[in-house]
């Protein structure tokens, strides 16, 4: 266990795999769940599940929480609630492969935010690598015709997913302000914050269309989402950022398209087009270049 939590590369690769699975699970869930309702159910069940394990640590960390509670509320709002509200909505209008590949835009957003807000140094080759990644995203979202982005923009699902990426980039930047609390305290606080944020969205959605109990398959997807993309991946990602910093950790998000695309093909039977391959090649090339020439970052 110490080997796992001391190795950022293993943690962040596992995170990318679980996030790729989240896009596929979200697509499966869109058949049986409304997007805002599933997000709210996800976080309330996560909160309930974690509470017995987190209780003693919440009491132990009470003094720190009293001083820094707002940081965890903001992290839960941006990284957990708004990102997932947008992602599950997007999956009703675009493919799981597109959603997976679009998440490769996050490192660019993280780098820009770090540069503007914290004057964090970035090498020219790192910028080049991230540029390749964003080109891969454009090729994917425009079905191999990136020039259409400047004339027709993105379809609704892809545009909403890009907004989701903005929210998660904000979360990653915010992790540098994460107070020193136990990981169970951290997870419970961001989970309860995410649930609170999703309530008005879910109530609005339920007012538009009454809730219909999903079949067993729908609940199975929820269980997977809670255990793996929700709990395990967030712990892995937060620890990875702690070990090597936001810029370098953000590069591993570029692995999400690879895992997500493969899972979408195997599990969902989605069609893999040439422009998906081109996008993936650019994304992978970008992450390798950016990681190879990353400027050492202070955590």
BELJO-V208552 format. One line per field, one symbol per residue. ss: DSSP state (2 for helix, 1 for strand, 0 for the rest). burial: I if it has 16 or more other C-alpha atoms within 10 Angstrom, else O. Layout:
BEGIN
ss: ???
burial: ???
END
This chain:
BEGIN
ss: 02222002222222222222222222222000002222222222222222222222222202222222222222222222222222222200000222222222222222222222220000022222222222222222200002222200000222222222222222222222200000222222222222222222222222220000000222222222222222222222222222220222222222222222222222220000022222222222222222220000000
burial: OOOOOOOIIOIIIIIIIIIIIIIIIIIIIIOIIIIIIIIIIIIIIIIOOIIOOIOOIIOOIOOOIOOOIOIIIIIIIIIIIIIIIIIIIIIIOIIIIIIIIIIIIIIIIIIIIIOOOOOIOIOOIIIOIIIIIIIIIIIIIIIIOIOOOOOOOIOOIIIIIIIIIIIIIIIIIIIOOIIOIOOIIIIIIIIIIIIIIIIOIIOOIOOOOOOOOOOOOIIOIIOOIIOIIIIIIIIIIIIIIIIIIIIIIIIIIIIIIIIIIIIIOOOIOOOOOOIIIIIIOIIIIIIIIIIOOIIOOOO
END
